[in-house]
């Protein structure tokens, strides 16, 4: 039986100075979220494990996530953070990648004021260093930044990329145009996968219904196909708009018409292959 993997979730010890993105509108996130909080949720949804993704742009957080993975075997992989723009990036990557649970890196590009940040020479030098240590790259951008992401992945056809949160479309406003164009371009690159994650927080937090997501899910399923999609909860951020079970059901109900092998791929097989999980 294929592994069932939640491909995208977070842990943190909450501190206002290191989690400034958690605003007054998000009081439920202003506490610690640790493996013992997540494990029963995974078990209830019949997941075998998860991928812990960075929430701070600090190497110390990456090292802490790797320590958690050592202590909790259900954390099958870690997507951490390294300063990809530093001249020492290759050395930093070699050191961190010596830990077998580090499977990829991510930069919070959505917060960069320059929408073409990923195309800066120093950033691309960092991307170029990932292949030597076998690491993937998670793309976190808003819809308006998707075409810049497309330019990036075209320049690195051997690098494995995955788009987080289906590219953060404007679900609340039901805007598909710019986002759909970017998805179509990215999905044409065979080295790019996509996470079915982070959707409920782009919708109306208090009044969304599953039908709000259908048009967006139809696009990513059509463009990427079942073999390049992977489920992710975005827990605990998802709790702003729904329970863990609600968020997982949003995807599992949508893909119920697919074949068993296609469902297995989306629910864990693709993540296991992409990140090299066991």
SVG drawing of the C-alpha trace seen along z (x, -y; Angstrom):
<svg xmlns="http://www.w3.org/2000/svg" viewBox="-21 -46 52 48">
<polyline fill="none" stroke="black" stroke-width="0.4" points="0.0,0.0 1.3,-3.5 2.4,-5.7 -0.1,-8.4 1.8,-11.6 0.7,-15.1 3.2,-17.0 3.0,-20.4 2.6,-21.4 4.5,-23.5 5.7,-23.4 6.7,-26.3 7.4,-27.6 5.4,-30.9 7.2,-34.1 5.9,-37.5 9.4,-38.6 10.0,-35.6 6.5,-35.1 5.5,-38.6 3.4,-37.4 0.9,-36.0 -1.3,-39.1 -4.0,-40.1 -6.6,-38.5 -5.0,-35.1 -5.2,-34.6 -5.5,-30.8 -2.0,-30.6 -0.4,-32.4 0.7,-29.3 3.1,-26.4 2.3,-23.8 4.4,-20.6 4.5,-17.0 2.4,-15.7 -0.4,-18.1 -0.2,-16.8 0.2,-13.1 -3.4,-12.3 -4.7,-14.4 -2.5,-12.4 -3.7,-9.1 -7.3,-10.1 -7.0,-10.8 -4.9,-7.6 -1.7,-9.4 1.6,-7.6 3.7,-10.7 4.2,-14.3 6.7,-16.8 7.6,-19.6 8.1,-22.9 10.0,-26.0 8.0,-29.0 11.0,-31.2 13.9,-32.2 16.5,-31.1 18.9,-28.2 18.3,-27.6 14.7,-26.7 15.8,-24.2 18.2,-22.6 15.3,-22.4 13.0,-20.8 15.6,-18.2 15.9,-17.5 12.2,-17.0 12.4,-14.5 15.0,-12.6 12.7,-12.3 9.5,-11.6 9.8,-9.1 6.4,-10.2 8.1,-13.4 9.4,-11.8 11.1,-14.8 11.9,-18.5 11.8,-21.4 14.1,-24.0 15.6,-27.4 19.0,-28.4 20.1,-31.8 20.3,-30.9 21.8,-34.4 25.0,-34.0 28.3,-33.1 28.7,-30.3 25.4,-28.6 27.0,-25.5 28.9,-24.9 25.8,-25.6 23.7,-23.2 26.3,-20.4 26.3,-20.7 22.6,-20.6 22.0,-18.0 24.2,-15.6 21.0,-15.0 18.9,-12.4 15.6,-14.0 16.4,-17.3 14.7,-16.8 14.3,-20.4 14.5,-24.1 12.1,-27.0 12.3,-30.8 9.2,-32.9 9.3,-34.7 5.6,-35.8 6.8,-38.4 9.6,-39.8 8.7,-43.3 10.4,-42.5 8.1,-40.1 11.1,-39.0 13.2,-38.2 13.7,-34.6 15.5,-35.8 18.2,-37.7 21.6,-36.2 22.5,-35.5 19.3,-33.6 19.7,-31.6 23.2,-30.7 21.7,-29.2 19.1,-27.3 21.9,-25.9 23.6,-24.5 20.6,-22.4 21.1,-19.6 24.6,-18.7 23.1,-17.8 19.9,-16.2 17.5,-18.8 14.2,-20.0 12.8,-23.5 9.3,-24.6 8.0,-27.6 5.9,-29.9 4.5,-32.8 1.3,-34.7 -0.5,-34.4 1.1,-37.6 4.5,-36.0 3.8,-32.7 5.3,-33.9 8.6,-34.8 8.5,-31.3 8.0,-29.9 11.1,-31.8 13.1,-30.4 12.2,-26.7 12.8,-27.0 16.4,-27.8 16.9,-24.7 15.2,-21.8 17.0,-19.2 16.0,-20.7 12.9,-19.4 10.4,-22.1 7.0,-21.9 4.5,-24.8 3.0,-25.4 -0.7,-26.1 -1.6,-25.8 0.0,-29.2 -2.2,-31.1 -5.1,-32.1 -7.6,-34.7 -10.2,-32.2 -12.3,-34.6 -12.6,-36.9 -13.1,-33.9 -10.4,-35.3 -8.8,-32.6 -7.3,-34.6 -3.8,-35.6 -3.4,-32.6 -4.6,-30.1 -2.1,-31.5 0.7,-31.1 -0.4,-27.5 -0.6,-26.6 2.9,-27.8 4.4,-26.2 2.7,-22.9 4.2,-22.7 7.5,-22.1 7.8,-18.4 10.1,-19.2 7.4,-21.0 4.8,-19.4 2.0,-21.1 0.7,-20.9 -3.1,-20.8 -2.6,-22.8 -3.2,-26.3 -6.5,-26.8 -8.9,-27.5 -7.0,-30.5 -7.3,-32.1 -11.1,-31.7 -13.6,-33.3 -12.4,-32.0 -15.8,-31.8 -18.1,-31.1 -16.3,-28.9 -17.9,-25.8 -16.2,-23.0 -17.7,-24.3 -15.6,-27.5 -12.6,-25.5 -13.8,-23.3 -12.9,-25.6 -9.3,-26.0 -8.9,-22.3 -10.2,-21.5 -7.4,-23.7 -4.5,-22.1 -5.8,-18.6 -6.1,-19.2 -2.7,-20.9 -0.5,-18.8 -2.4,-15.5 -2.7,-13.1 1.0,-12.1 2.3,-15.6 -0.2,-16.6 0.2,-16.0 -2.1,-16.7 -1.0,-19.0 -2.8,-20.4 -0.9,-23.6 -1.6,-22.8 -1.8,-24.7 -2.3,-27.7 -5.3,-26.0 -7.0,-26.2 -7.8,-29.8 -10.5,-28.6 -11.2,-25.0 -10.2,-21.9 -7.6,-19.5 -10.2,-17.0 -12.2,-19.6 -9.1,-20.6 -8.1,-17.0 -11.7,-16.1 -11.8,-19.1 -9.2,-17.2 -10.2,-13.6 -13.8,-14.4 -12.7,-16.2 -10.5,-13.4 -13.0,-10.6 -13.8,-10.1 -10.2,-9.3 -8.9,-5.7 -7.5,-4.1 -4.0,-4.4 -4.4,-8.1 -5.9,-8.8 -3.0,-6.9 -0.5,-9.0 -2.1,-12.3 -2.5,-11.1 1.1,-10.2 2.8,-8.4 3.8,-11.5 5.1,-13.2 7.1,-10.1 8.7,-10.0 9.3,-13.7 10.9,-14.1 12.5,-10.6 10.6,-9.6 10.5,-6.1"/>
</svg>
